[in-house]
Amino acid sequence: MSRLLDQQIQKLKLNFITMGLNVSTALSDAVDAWRNNDLTLAQTVIDGDEKINEQETHLEGKSAQIIALQQPVAGDLRKIVAILKASSDLERLADHAIHIAKKARREQKAPSDSELTDLLLKMAENDKQMLTDILQAYSDLDDDAAVKISEKDHQTDEYLQQVNQIIIQRIKEQPDFALEAMDYMKLGNHFERIGDYVTNIAEWIVYTERGRITELGNSDY
């Protein structure tokens, strides 16, 4: 690897981590805004979406520029492609954080069902920890850690199953709960998708280090 190419890839990586930290903050703030019905914090999250989109666009442009001018091969090319793809996953993850924040802004009061709320907050905590850990794994290019982090998504999926089971039971017992139940269900789906996007990022770390596309969560890695 030439010195210039090495510097450019390192800068790309730094910009990606910076974007990831902004997304992590947005997710944490969105959850707090929903839990506390904090309309001001929710609006802060929503307003910050433009910056995250700009960061993704910047990474896309720089990645394309490096590929065109430096014509990297093998491992260097994988690093650039992985950052390009993973930044897209980060941006989509951020979109789900925005939806959670918008939910807080639409509500007139904090969530009322304590059991469902607790489960959703557990999903959120698992997602936030996964995101924090995957950014560290990307910084270190630690593919073994990435695989282990992806396995934590199973916990988020299990929480979602519990949420859906409780929702069904609540509606049977209290038909009037159906409208609020839909809100809980949508939030659960947002948290579930966030876990999926973290898993996608883990897959790009594995691709960078092992040179092959691997669907984590299966037994083929």
N, C-alpha and C positions, 0 to 999 in steps of 0.2 A: 504494500500500500504506500502511495506517495505521501509525503508529509502534508501537502495541501489537502488531499482527499481525506486523510485521517482527521485533520482539523475540521473539515466541513462536516464529516459524519458526527464528530463529537459535538459540534454546535447544533446539528439537527437533533441529536439525542437530548441535549440540554433543553432545547426549545420544547421538545415533546414532554419532558418531565415537568417543565414549567406549566405547560397546558394542563397536564394531568393534575397538578396541585390546584390549579384554578377550578377544575372540574370537581375535585374532591371537596373543596370549600363550598362550591355550589350545592353539592349533594347534601352535605352536612347542614348547611343553612336552610335548604328546602325542607328537610325533615323537621328541623326546629320550628320553622315557620308553620308547617302543618300541625305539629303537635301543640303548639302554643297559640295558634290562630294569630300569628304575628304578621299583619298585613304589610308593615314596613319592610320587614326582612324578606318577605315573599317577593316584594317588588324589586328589592336589591338583587335577588337571584335572577329574576326575569330580565332586569336591565343588563346584567352581566353576560347574558347569552351572546350578545353581539361580539364581545371581546373573544370569547371562546371560538366562535365561528371564524373570526379573523385569524386566530392562531392556527386553526386547521388549514385555512386557505394559504397562509404563509408557509406552513410545512409542505403542503402539496406543491406549491410553486418552487420552493427551494429543492425539494427532492427531484422534481422533474428537471430542474436546471443542472443539478449535479450529475444526474444520469446522462443528460445530453452532452455536457461539456467534458466530463471526466471519463465517461464510458466504463464504469466500474464493473468488475466481474466477480463471480463466485461469492465469497463471504461478504465482501464489501457491498455488492449489489443486494444481497439478502438483507443486510442491515438497513439499507435505505428503503427497500420495498416494505420491510416490516414496519418501519416507522410511519411510512405513508399509509399503510393499512390500519395500523393501530390508532393513528390519530383520528381516522374516520370512526373507529369504534368509540373513542373518547367523546367525540362530538355527539354521537347518537346517545351515548350514556347521559351526557349533559342535557339532551332534549328531554329525557325522562325526569331528570331533576327539575327542569322547568315546569313540566306538567304537574309534578308534586307541589311546587310552589304556587302554581295557578290554582290548584285545588284549595290551598289555604286561603287564597285571595277571594275565592268564590264563596267560601263558608262564612256564615254569620256567627258561628260559635265553634269552639274546639270539639274534636271528635268525642262522641258520647258513649260508645260501647267500649268499656275498659278492656274486655278480653280480646276483642279484635284489635284494638289499638295496641295493646301490649305485643301481640304477635307481629303486627306490622312493624313496630319499633325494633323487634328482634331481627326481622328481615333487614331493616335499614342498617342496624349495627353490623350485621354480617357483611352486607354490601360495602359499607364504609371501610371495614377492616380489610376486606378483600382488595379494595381499590388502593388503600394505603400500601398494603403489602406488595401488590403487583407493580406499583411504581418503583418500589425499592428493588424488586426483582429485575425490572427493566434497567434500572440504573446499574445494577451489578451484572446484567445479562446472565442471570442464574436460572437456567432452564429447569433444574430439579425443584427449586423453590416455586417456579411458575406452575409446575404440575401439581404440587401440593396445594397451592392456593386455589387452583381450579376445582379441586375436590370439595372445597368448602361451599361451592354453589349447590351441592346436594342438600345442604342444610336449609338454604333459602327455598328450594323447591319443596322441602318437607313442611316448612312453615306455611307456604302458600296452600298446600293441600289441607292443612288444618284450618286455615282461614276460610277456604271454600266450604268445608264441611260444617263449620260453625254458621256460616251465612245461610246455608240451606236449612239448617235446624232453626235458626232465628226466624226465617221467613215462614216456616211451617207454623211456628208458635205465634208469630206477630206479623201478619200480612202487611201491616202498615210500615214495617221496617224495610220493605223491598227497595224503596228509593235510596235510602241511606246505605243499604247493603250493596247496591251497585257501585256506590262511591268507594266502599272498602274493597270491593272486588277489583276495581280499576287500579287503585293504589297498590294492591298486592301484585297485580300484573306488571306495574311499573318497576317495583322492586325486583321482581323475578327477571325482568329483561335486563336490568342493571347488572345482576349477577352473570347473566349470559355474556354481556359485553366485556366484563372483566375476564371471563373465561376466554373470549376471543383474543384479548390482548395476551393472555398467557400462551395461547397457541402461537402467536407471532414471535414470542421470545423463544419458544421451542424451535420454531422454523429457523430463526436466526442462528441458533447454536447447533442444531442437528441437521439442518439442510433439508428438512422434509415437512410437508403439511401434515399435521396430526390433529385429529378431532379429540380433544381432551374430554374426559368423562367416559370414554370407551376403554377397552382393555388392550388397545393396540400400541400403547406407548410404554 
